[in-house]
Amino acid sequence: MGKKEQREEKEKRKEEKRGGKGPRRASSFEIALSAISCAVAAAFLALGILSGVLLATGYFIGVIALMLPLAKQFYRGDFLAYCGTVILTVILGAVAKFWDLVPFIMFFGLHPLINALQLRYRWNRVVAFILKAIWFDCTLIAGYFLIYNGFLGGNFLPEGIAEWLNKYIYLVIFVGGTVLFFIYDWLIFKVQMLVNMVIGRIKRQ
């Protein structure tokens, strides 16, 4: 083997050593970050569901917690954290109110991951928004039947308004839900940017 080949072989070995260490550190960091994400999301989600009055708060904190792995582009870790969150939440007692967990399973727990993939692969914004809005609206319809048993507003709205709302519930959801999703989707993108800044300061040791 000539000197040139020897130098190339030596450089190749150095690259392999550097490449070998990097993925292991990244994998350990991914596991740790995903585990923290899963634990926080499950704890607050279970608390919100079991308390009843803190359901929206539990959902929101759970969604933010699942953004942690995405800050480092750990897509696989985030999906596993999502799966672990659902399982742990059920184990922690949410099985008694499982229907309250369905919207999180169907949409809210996966939405940050889809947003991250949208940016990663540069999906068309308009097409992505339309598909996500339909997904969101379908989740609201599922929640309408599973959580509210197909009748919304009976306890806090006048009878006439409640009847009108439930008569045109699909129109209300697809129009109002799409507008609501536009705001929510924008908010989640902004929150993810904030989470990215915070997690970006953590150095891998």
N, C-alpha and C positions, 0 to 999 in steps of 0.2 A: 504494500500500500504506500503510495507516494505521500509527500508532505501535505499536498493540497487536500487529498482525501482524508488524511489524518486530522487536519484542522476542521474539515467539514463534519467528520464523525464526532469530534470533540464538542463542536458547537451544537450538534444535534443532541448529544447527551445532556448538555447544559439546559437546552430548551426543554427536554423531557423532564429533567429534575424540577425546573421551575414550574412547568405545566402540571407535574404530579402533585406539587405542594398546594398550588392555587386551588384546584377543585376540591381538595380535602378541606381546606379552610372554609371555602365557600359553602360546602355541604354542611359542615358543623354549624356555621352561622345560620344557614337556612333552616336547619332543624331547630335550633334554639329560638330563632325569631318566629317560626311557624308555631312552635309549642306555646310560646307566650301569647301569640295571637289567638290561638285556639282556646287557651285557658281563660283569658280575659273575656273573649266573646261569649263563651259558654256560661261563665259565671253571671254576667250581666243579662244575658238573654234569658236564662232560667229565672233570675230574680224578677225581671220584668214580666214574664209570663205568669209566674206564680203569684205575684202581687196583684196583677190585673191592672192597677192604675198606672204602673210604670212600664207598660208594654212598649209604647213608642220610644221611651228612653232606652230600654233594653235593646230594642232593635237598632237604634242609632249608634249606641256604643259598640254593639256587636259588629255592625258594618265597619265602623272606624277601626276596630281591632283587626279585622280581616284585611285591612289595607297595609298592615305592617310588612308582610312578606313581599307585597307588590312594590314597595318602595325600593327594593333591591332586585326587582324583576324575578322574584322566585315564584313563578307561575304554578309550578307543580306543588311547591310548599304551601301556597295559598289555597289551592284546591283541596289538599289534604287537611289543611287547617279548617276549611269549611266543612268537610265531611266529619272531622273530629268534633267540631262545634255542635253539629246537629246531634250526633250520637251522645255526647256528654250532656247536652241540654236535656235530652230525653231521660238519661240516667239520673240527672239531678232532680227529676220530678216533673218535668214538663209533659210527660206521657199522659198525665191526667187532663191536660189542656192541649193536646197535640194539635188540634185544629188552629190554635193561635200561632203555632210554629210553621204552618204550611206556607204562608206568604214569604217567610224568610227562606224556606227551603226552595220555593219556586223561583224567587226573584232576588230579594234583598241581599242574601248571602253571596250570590254569584255576580251581582251587578258590578261591583268594583273590579273583579277579575275580567269581565267582558270589556269594561272601559279600558283597562290596561292593555288587553290584547288589541283593542281597536287602535290605540296609539302605536303599539309595537308594530303592527302590520299595516298601518296607515289605511284602514278601511274608509270608504267614502262616508263622510259625515252625515249626509242626508239619508243615505240608505241605512246606515247604522242607527240613526235616530228613529227612523220609521219602524225598523224591526224591534228595537228596544222598547219603543212606546207601545207597540202591539203586545209585546211580552208583558209589560207593566200593566196594561189594561186587562189582559187575560188573568193576571194575578189578582187584580182587584175584583174581578167577577167571581173568581174562585173563593176569595175571602168573603164576598157578599153572601154566598150560599153556605160556606162552611162555618164562618164565624157568626154571621148575623141571621142564619137560617132563612135567607131569601126575603127578609123584610128589614128595611133600614129606617131608622128615625121614629119608630113608634113611641119611644119613651121621652123624646125631647123635641119633637116637632108636632105642630098642629096636625090633626087627623087628615085634613084636606091636602096639606103639603106633603105629608108622608105618603099618602096614596098616589099623588102625582109623581113623586120621586121614584117610588117603586114601580109604577107603571112604565116610566120611561128610563128605567135604570141603565139600560145598555147605552142609550144615547148620552145620558149624564156621565157615565163612566168613560166612554170613548172620547167625548169632547172635554169634559172637565178633567178626566184622568190624564189625557195627553198634555193639557196645559200644565197640570201639576207635575207631570213627569219632566217636562222641559225645565222647570225650576229645580226639581230634585236632581236631575242629571247634571246640570250646571254646578249645583252645590257639591255633589260628590266629586266632580273633577277638581274643584277648588280645594276641598278637604284633602284629597289625595296628594295634591301639590304640597300642602302644608306638612302632611305626614312624611312625604319624601324628603323635605328639608330637615325635619327632625331626625329621621333615621339615617340620613346621609351623613350626619355628624358622628355617627358611631363608627369607630375604627375597628377593623377586624384584627384581633390579636392572635 
